[in-house]
Amino acid sequence: MISLVVLRLEIQYADQNIQDFYYSAEQYFERHTELCTETELNNSGLRLLSEQVDIPEVFKEIPELHQGERKYQNIVVETYYPKQEAGGMEGAERRSDSLSEGKELTGIKYFSGNPSVERTQGILHLYKDKYLTPLDPDFPRSELICIIAVPAKYTCRDLQDFVAPAGETIQYMKILRDARPNQYMILIKFRDQLSADSFYQEFEGKPYNLLENEVAHLVYVSKVETIPTSE
């Protein structure tokens, strides 16, 4: 069982909104609405499950991330889109053939070099969802995954190389930075649930490279929203 997270950007000025900073895992919410209706008839399900969940250390810091924090910070969002290669399907077939033959792919650039960069003043909030969700392949979760607490020493190019094996299944990648100089977050939107699940299974707890001890901490994101401070 896992908990998805909600990412909320609280902005100081309504006219400094970040474009396309929104996501909602509709099937996930619909499924949990059904479960909550069933739980009203048998009020043991979700409450008992919540007592069985072992929360990883990395999640224990999330509720205190900005608790009582009202200082607005510079928020920078860099958005990377997959690079459109000449040859389209032909290029994909060449990569598929190389993989099937056991050849190592090197130097493939899956993302365009010039990201869309936006800035605003605000506060990033990360909340654990109240629902508990199984990793059953038939249960809807989310097509959006967040890599949290990425050490700042890893560059954008490092992260692009890190996720390159899944490059063809990614719709976009957003890098989120605030005033904390030592870490940042990455949102990765996949084309479908199966691709997101495959990425989670392969990359959760995986070292960023073979020379360092840091590993990737992944969470499914149920919702991304932007609200002005007045709300």
C-alpha positions, 0 to 999 in steps of 0.5 A: 500500500502506498500514499499518493501526494498532492502538490499545491503551489500557493502563489502570492500574486494571481497574475504570476500564475505558472502555465499548465501547472495542473493535474488531476488523476480522475480515475484514481479519485473516482475509484476511491469515491466508490471505496468510500461508499462501500466503506460506509457499509463496512467501516473497518477497511481504510482505517485498519489499512492505515494502521498497517502502513510503514511510512518511509523516513523520507515521507516523515518530513513532508507534513513539516515541509512548510508548516507555519511557513509564510515566507514567499520564495522564488519558485522556478519551473523548468519544463522539458518536452521530448525531442522530436526526432527526424524519422519518427517511428523509424528512429523508435524502431532502431532503438527497439532493435538495439535493445533487443540485440542487447546493445547499449544506447549512448548519446540519445537525447530524448528532451529538447535542449531549451526548456520553458522557464517560468518564475513566480513568488509563492510556497510549494506545499506537498501533502500526503493524500488521505487515501491508501492505494494498492500497487495492484496493476488493475487499481488506478493510480496516476500518470504523474510521478514526482521525484522528491528531494533530488540533490542539487549536485545533479544537473538537468542533464544528469537527470535526463540521462537518468530517465532516458530509458523511459524517454519515449513514454514521457510527455513532459518533465517539470523541474521545480526549484524553491529557495532551498539550495540543496535539493529540488523536485521533478514532475514526470508526466507519462503517456499512460498508467502502465508507463508510470507503473513501469517507471516506478517499479524500475526507478524507486530506490535506484541510485542516480549513478553507480558512484554515489549513494543517493537514491531516487525517492518516487511518489505518485501524484494525485493532484497538482493545483495552483491557488492564490494566497487569498484562498 
